[in-house]
């Protein structure tokens, strides 16, 4: 059977189903499964591979390979560094389709020979065809089909089939890449919020918690229980949202003017909450979120489980510490011993001592008394 007949022999309905999955996938794994399924129906091959990273930075978590014989990160990195495809694509920006024979013809003969010997032939294949997707001048994704030495090279018909695939998959690849970037940005922002001594609570339109950092949980506990009782509980386990705040969010939801953002302040137990509606761009179908920030009402300084001095430099000093270290500082303030801190936070006493040593170093303190004096009068 000729190669054109082979491609056409694939059930058209099955191919369309795989194409729809590729165009609508929201994750790398589902995209890869659809790619493998489509290639298995359309082309004879040895193995397949997809990669969603640029040419300069290797991220194993963004690569899926059906026949990699060694999944050790060191092997994968060495494989990436030896791959002559990277240099070829860097010298041909925007190239949508490339064949191994073209890459080998332009590449350094010694590097090509090493790549073939130590990786290609070792893994059982000796030729490939790759689709490349570009954005703003950078390669963002590559889809590869490989063949063995006993299989024929990729014919003009198969190359034409791949070019048509590129047109059909471009939108799906762009969509998946955008989703990945958004998730990465969200993860970075969440890590940033977790690292800052600023109490933050984010609720969705149904008033369910989207995100809350440790300081946010502490502030909620103080709001609901009061400062004294809040000190007797483990803050990261506290999940109750103050009813006052939920009521304000409900009132904002019912506002006829429906502003893009609005701040409302509610004072309670010496705390103040600023509640704001954050809405995405008008052309995106999504519901707004509520962002709640907590402050001490008497001086506007970010709240925490302790009554901090209002000086701005205190906030800077807290920012030097990790959330875990700030938790220990809070317990030191109320006189907990190392043993008691270790028990309350489920840590070993050696970990607590090591973290205290780090805290003393960051804040230029030599003992607990100086540490307490740094933050509390």
Secondary structure, 3 states (H helix, E strand, C coil): CCHHHHHHHCCHHHHHHHHHHHHHCCCHHHHHHHHHHHHHHHCCCCEEEEECCCCCCCCHHHEEECCCCCCCHHHHHHHHHHCCHHHHHHCCCCCCEEEHHHHHHHCCHHHHHHHHHHHHHHHCCCEEEEEEEEECCEEEEEEEEEECCCCCCCCHHHHHHHHHHHHHHHHHHHHHHHHHHHHHHHHHHHHHHHHCCCCEEEECCCCCEEEECHHHHHHHHHHHHCHHHHCCCCHHHCCCCCHHHHHHHHHHHCCCCCCCCCCEEEEECCEEEEEEEECCCCCCCCCCEEEEEEEECCCCCECCCCCCCCCHHHHHHHHCCCHHHHHHHHHHHCCCCHHHHHHHHCCCHHHHHHHHHHHHHHHCCCCHHHHHHHHCC
